[in-house]
Amino acid sequence: MKRTHTNGELRLSDAGKKVSLIGWVAKRRNFGSLVFIDLRDRSGITQLVFDETISEQIKEVRNEYILEVSGTVLERKDKNDKLPTGDIEVKVEEVVIVNSAETTPIIVADDTDALEDTRLKYRYLDLRRPVMQKKLMMRHQITRSMREYLDNHAFIEIETPMLGRSTPEGARDYLVPSRVHPGSFYALPQSPQLYKQLLMVSGFERYYQFARCFRDEDLRADRQTDFTQVDLETSFLSDVEIQTMMEEMLQKLMKDVKGMDITTPFPRLTWEEAMNRYGSDKPDNRFGMELQEITSLFENSSFKVFKDCVEAKGSIKAVVVPNMAHMTRKEIDKVTELAKKNGAKGLVTLKYMDNVLSGPIVKFLSDDEIHAVCDTLKLKEQDLVLIVSDKWNTTCNVLGALRNHFGSVLGLKKLDEFSFLWVTDFPMFEYSEEDGRWYAMHHPFTRPKDEDMQYIDSDPGKVHAIAYDIVLNGYELGGGSLRIYDGAMQDKMFEVLGFTEEKIQENFGWFVDALKYGTPPHGGLAFGLDRIAMILSESESIRDVIAFPKNANAKCPMSDAPTPVDEEQLKELHLNIEK
Amino acid sequence: MKRTHTNGELRLSDAGKKVSLIGWVAKRRNFGSLVFIDLRDRSGITQLVFDETISEQIKEVRNEYILEVSGTVLERKDKNDKLPTGDIEVKVEEVVIVNSAETTPIIVADDTDALEDTRLKYRYLDLRRPVMQKKLMMRHQITRSMREYLDNHAFIEIETPMLGRSTPEGARDYLVPSRVHPGSFYALPQSPQLYKQLLMVSGFERYYQFARCFRDEDLRADRQTDFTQVDLETSFLSDVEIQTMMEEMLQKLMKDVKGMDITTPFPRLTWEEAMNRYGSDKPDNRFGMELQEITSLFENSSFKVFKDCVEAKGSIKAVVVPNMAHMTRKEIDKVTELAKKNGAKGLVTLKYMDNVLSGPIVKFLSDDEIHAVCDTLKLKEQDLVLIVSDKWNTTCNVLGALRNHFGSVLGLKKLDEFSFLWVTDFPMFEYSEEDGRWYAMHHPFTRPKDEDMQYIDSDPGKVHAIAYDIVLNGYELGGGSLRIYDGAMQDKMFEVLGFTEEKIQENFGWFVDALKYGTPPHGGLAFGLDRIAMILSESESIRDVIAFPKNANAKCPMSDAPTPVDEEQLKELHLNIEK
């Protein structure tokens, strides 16, 4: 017996053929003297029928046994139009039980009510569910499509070190103790950033890598201990040239994987515009409900909260939520809570019903102001209006969060709709009140805009970076920038960030030195592959597109990693555990 | 100015065109009022010529400066037939100095006399050397070719965990302390072995991955802290079916990368035959000088060494080295030393000159024995004969090492010749006298041959594995096996290896459990990518095909990793360093 077909392959046109199949028993049922078995492999399901001459041989066969069968393809009487193979069945003439199976702790079917930790403990069974197999197969399709584009556009894949050097900036490193150099540690890479820049110094011109990256941060729903980055870098190209290539790559990706034609160029928003209109640096533009600036309406308001905001040069903005004026006090309280969780001191809500604007603060507003609000916001019957007045960035962030919330509530985030955009012109620096210093918003190797260099000493907050993020459906899919390629500018950058000469030398000396020997202008991008796979496979968690993920506690429920290790192993590393 | 061509592209047919180029200054020379510059990028070199109207602008330009130029392609008077662009030069009309360069600490040219640690410290310059760029580009070509084959043969690429569980068998793990679970550690993967088997349990049928793997072993010339494995696994296929696919993949690889047609199927040697004929489980069959069995010639010898060997059921073998009879006593002493280093108690050497066999032991041999030796070995004038009599495996190993030595000495290992073969039927177990126990020669998940299972309790040494190695030019390029897919057989295997039930449960329970739920027959292979790249690029060290390798001391001379880390970082991990 030698497998002739997969279980997703046979059609009515194959009727009469002798075939051999192999696979797992997905379902078994008896019908009079006949036994029907759904035989499953990764490509699908074929119905087998065993008559009384052979059914004795499979009497102990249950779900998840593996069978190899030979038989004849027959047209089915009761066709199943939900299955591609639903027009036929295979009348089995020979059967071999390849392996048996105990009752599985989770049911191998698309629908599951198993808890996630149970699914992860028996991940090998969870992955046997067709829905999970399809997700991982789509992930492969995605990498294949992207590689194809990069390979055909002169990019060279180069592997960079997994055991690198720990650096103090950025997220927490995973450390790897060295046995050969006791007391010293390697760090797992947070990204190949410096190495890919060095590859440009080496003259490779176009590099890519599907790179595993590690950050020892607390896990969230869409975070893992490690993730895969589609990492690339180019020399001699402008930001727009890089973006255009990436749009082509994503266009091909959407065609290859989803069969969809998407339009390029993608919309481009500056960071400021994105914040102003969507209250987010990763706007979800599958739906409207944009933020609207209404500060000017309240320049002479007698409503103290707005007046104070205007005087403090803050920003008053509104989001109009359609058909939500019916919300109860209690429901609105919850929205206010969400606003506060995002940093608001308060939230003004108004309802527009029967052509009248109502709400707790209406009594403080003049008729002119009320009219101006209705006009400016073009209010319609049953609109709910959310207003925040605060410092500009707080106003934006809060309303952005509320907009997102109502986008979900109103079902506007369609999983099968895909909306790409670029956010550009990020600020180079952000100031931490807490630490009393400037931080690089992307990283210290990002190139500032030439025309902003005049502010670098006097007002670093005014300096924009040639940095760009690509956003899909409200997720940051990737980000990149042009990089600094001249040593003096790099030194200046470190100066603004408050690094001492000593600290620079100690931590980045090896990299900064490299800039002296003929560094080309260069820039690149990195995509989060897990996130791309999650969105394109219409999954709710990145764990669904990772074969063996960690749980939210950074543990693998299957292997139980991490575990204690032998005393012997620690001794070799010259390490003690502090109790 | 916008780059129109690369520096490897222009030909005589382009003469007269206006072009723009960008690249590094590889060489500058003045000739009267003219300045000639070789401009280099990753694709090659183009000669630029600057006349007196423009040479002033580049007066400070030196090697490794980056220039962007526009000009006209001219036919060269003195053509350079060593360069693909040697028929033309570009008369520069416009030039921009894109970046300057200090004098480089190593010379950017194919030939270098820099020490390896200097090359590694300034790796970004070392990699600028065209010869190094070509090696890394070939590595990419190799991965591209192999991926193409696998993608087109229904293999699915799936990433497996980088932060796994430490297991006691095999090589030493690199450990990663967990911050969330103080006192617990992840281990970096030595290979995705268990995960790929679980993916077969999951029903993926064909998996592959270009996997980074880690072993904390002492480094040698062809070892790194980590390496890249082309890892694959299949379900429902026989060993020969897997091997046949791999032959096809390698055939395509040799065509794609080297433009060579190689013949399949590759020769197949059982492990025993490989040892008997080549004294190696990874024979280099680019050349002959096979080991010849001559034990039977000495069954009644009066030469005590041979007689003892025959009586102890040892093995006497010979290797004939052509044209080496002229070696001096001193030279032969060195060969004897090499034999002893490989475990021999002694080495018998004979010379065949003027139709006479001579050598220290000839006087102990009978005329019949001398004739038998000359006849059996078909000795020719100037042959040197090396004979070892010892336990079978020692005899094989020693003569294998000497054969290899003389293969090099005689220049028989041609770098541009590529000879593949399979070694099959490895012993399942090897016995460690030191530990007094059996070890799995491959790993404990390898499937033994059915027909040998009868010996598993009585004589494990007799059990062969369905394991196969692929060998290229004397290097083990990859290895694989069919795996155990039934729990009872896996338990038996652990029993022979002396694992207690407790140890099994603790270390492999999570894996062995998975075998209970319908595991398909499966098997696979893993190739060492670094080694493939080294051999195909005709390099002498794997470090030449790794962008940023560690040195023999497991250090990166460029970043200085590994390094001490902040006290703070250790505190978070609850670790102390033992002074």
Interface residues (C-beta under 8 A of the other chain):
Chain A: R3 I22 W24 V25 R40 D41 R42 E64 Y65 I66 V98 N99 S100 A101 E102 T104 R123 Y124 L125 L127 R128 Q133 L136 M137 R139 H140 T143 R144 R147 D151 I156 E157 I158 E159 T160 P161 M162 L163 G164 R165 S166 P168 R172 D173 Y174 L175 V176 P177 S178 R179 V180 H181 P182 G183 S184 F185 Y186 A187 L188 Y195 L198 L199 V201 S202 G203 F204 E205 R212 F214 D216 D218 T225 D226 T228 F236 Y485 D486 W510 A514 K516 Y517 G518 T519 P520 P521 I546 A547 F548 K550 N553 A554 K555 C556 M558 S559 D560 A561 P562 T563 P564 V565 D566 Q569 E572 L573 H574 L575 N576 I577 E578
Chain B: R3 I22 W24 R40 D41 R42 E64 Y65 I66 V98 N99 S100 A101 E102 T104 R123 Y124 L125 L127 R128 Q133 L136 M137 R139 H140 T143 R144 R147 D151 I156 E157 I158 E159 T160 P161 M162 L163 G164 R165 S166 P168 R172 D173 Y174 L175 V176 P177 S178 R179 V180 H181 P182 G183 S184 F185 Y186 A187 L188 Y195 L198 L199 V201 S202 G203 F204 E205 R212 F214 D216 D218 T225 D226 T228 F236 Y485 D486 W510 A514 K516 Y517 G518 T519 P520 P521 I546 A547 F548 K550 N553 A554 K555 C556 M558 S559 D560 A561 P562 T563 P564 V565 D566 Q569 E572 L573 H574 L575 N576 I577 E578
